[in-house]
Amino acid sequence: MSNSLQQLNIQFEPIQDRLILRILGGDNSELRIWLTRRYTRLLLGVLDSVIETKVDPVKTPHVEQMKEFEREAALSGSNFEDKYKEELVTAYPLGEEPILVSRIDYKKHDNGSVALTLGVEKGQNINLNLDTTLLHALVKLLNQGCEMAEWNIGAPSLPQKQGVEAAPGKKSEKILH
């Protein structure tokens, strides 16, 4: 898969009671990843801790306002309205069936980006380099997926919406372009 990401997509699969994270790369390859409720909660906690470390609560008395400002600034150029471009997919490096991830590792870089590693049982790793925009976009998509799944979890720093309009038994999706 190319280092550049074209789109991220989260779908809720009610029969599996899991989220599918689909990652469309710049080379039109797609990774499909199963996210369980437990793993999603852990992943959101990791991502939230990475976001929180960017705002120093000792130096900033209005931490929540600063985090909200950073989130809005990071997402200002993101597009969550375009349909996921399934027709562009030409390859599935890990197979067409989603892979269940079970480990999380990350490393913060000096430039503010994060190297996120999602590990699978067979020792494979899915490595994602997330700049601030992609980091906040992934958190937003995961939270929206949790809302669709009615899991009542999410990153503590993000406001939770009330009322989800996803019909039971139907696929729901949110995307980032």
Secondary structure as GFF3:
##gff-version 3
##sequence-region A 1 177
A	DSSP	beta_strand	5	13	.	.	.	ID=ss1
A	DSSP	beta_strand	18	25	.	.	.	ID=ss2
A	DSSP	beta_strand	30	35	.	.	.	ID=ss3
A	DSSP	alpha_helix	37	52	.	.	.	ID=ss4
A	DSSP	alpha_helix	63	75	.	.	.	ID=ss5
A	DSSP	three_ten_helix	86	88	.	.	.	ID=ss6
A	DSSP	beta_strand	99	108	.	.	.	ID=ss7
A	DSSP	beta_strand	114	120	.	.	.	ID=ss8
A	DSSP	beta_strand	125	130	.	.	.	ID=ss9
A	DSSP	alpha_helix	132	149	.	.	.	ID=ss10
A	DSSP	beta_strand	172	176	.	.	.	ID=ss11
###
